[in-house]
Structure formats: C-alpha cells, structure tokens
C-alpha cells in the first residue's frame, strides 16, 4: 500500500543516524517490477528482493523479458537490481524447474529431480553473471529439492492449519539443511530436527559435498569466488544481448560473455 512508503522513509532517516554501513532490504510482493522500484527510491530502502525474477520459470524468452524489465525499472531510481531464485515462502527452485512451466511457485510434486538440479545449477551461474546483487537462500548451495512428501501431522506452517490443509505448503523449503552425512538431525545435535529431513539427505550434506569438484556446493563456492574476484560481475547496470539459438540466453558484459540453455 502506498502509505507504507512514509514509514520506510522514517526508517531510512533513523538508519542514517548511525555510523557504518547498513542496508534495508524490502520483501515486497508486488505485481510488477515497476511497483517494486517504488520501495527503493533514494530515501527509502536500499534494495528489494526481485520476486518477479524468482517467479519466472526456466524459459529463455521469459527470463530475458524479466531481466530487461528489472534493469529498466531500477535504473531511474538508482538502486541495484537484485536476483533471487528461492526463499522461505516458495517451493525451492530445484523442484520448480523439475516441473512443467505454469504451475506457480507452490508445488507439491517432486518432478524430474535430475533435470531440476541441472537447471538450478545453470540458473545460479546466470544469476551471478547479471549486474546487481544476488541473494542465496539457505540450502540451494547444496542443490536441495523441496520436501514434497511431509506428513500433515508434522507440518509447522500456520497457513496450512488455518486453511484446513488446502494452502500453506511452505514447510518443504524450510526443512533444516544437512551438515553431516550421518546423525539424527544431520549435524544439528543429538535430538531430531523441527521438521523431518529425508533419509537420503546425508548424500547432499555439506560434509559429503565438500571437496567434490562436481558437487553443487563446490560449484557455488567457485562461482562466488570468481564473482568476488571480478567486481565488474556485480557492478554496472547494462547487458548486451547476443543472437542465440532458440532456448538459449546469451549476453555480453564488460570482459565476458554468458550463455545459458
């Protein structure tokens, strides 16, 4: 609602009274990126999660459209564009990308997990090649899928119970990540976890993936290291699209070319 902007301006004034670097980030579910831009005007928030990008399926045309719209919307207000693939309210993108397009961000089917993981890994590299700020949701660096088969009796999402089981399936993305190969909670202690972890998650744990050059965790580590070493990856606000076959995205930025299919 428009009235919230005066509140955010007051917050920004308070924040500016303190020394050091501090950032306000808006979690604003808006219908368009142009509406999102209102939250990051110079006297309001510093950044806003790009949920339009999050809600886009693994489709070259749709991705190009939302990337262009996002960059264009943020340019007039001088805020960096952000990129986010998952969060605590939606099905993990490794599972969304494993299913057909058009099903939204709340899914209950596992889909083709191998396909979903391949797309999720490619989506990470695409995101990290775009100008602006990239946000990583816990567990995506392990390639975790959504847990789509949680029994109703263990669910914690209040929306699920308020809707008598017809809505509120966010617990699947909130299952605690596995740190170790073994253990009753895969590294969180001797007790169980607040949501049950799948028996297969030991193989996806931080312990299992560390040092494996083909793992998703090491892909994230190496890609983030490159992004930190090359400040130009996050800087700037423009990309140059290149001609590419159907289903392929290709663009040039200063010093490198990114392609994804």
PyMOL commands that set and color helices and strands:
alter all, ss='L'
color gray80, all
select helices_A, chain A and resi 4-16+33-40+51-54+60-75+93-96+113-129+140-142+152-154+158-162+171-173+199-204+206-209+216-229+231-233
alter helices_A, ss='H'
color red, helices_A
select strands_A, chain A and resi 25-26+47-48+82-84+133-135+240-241+249-253+256-260
alter strands_A, ss='S'
color yellow, strands_A
deselect
rebuild
show_as cartoon
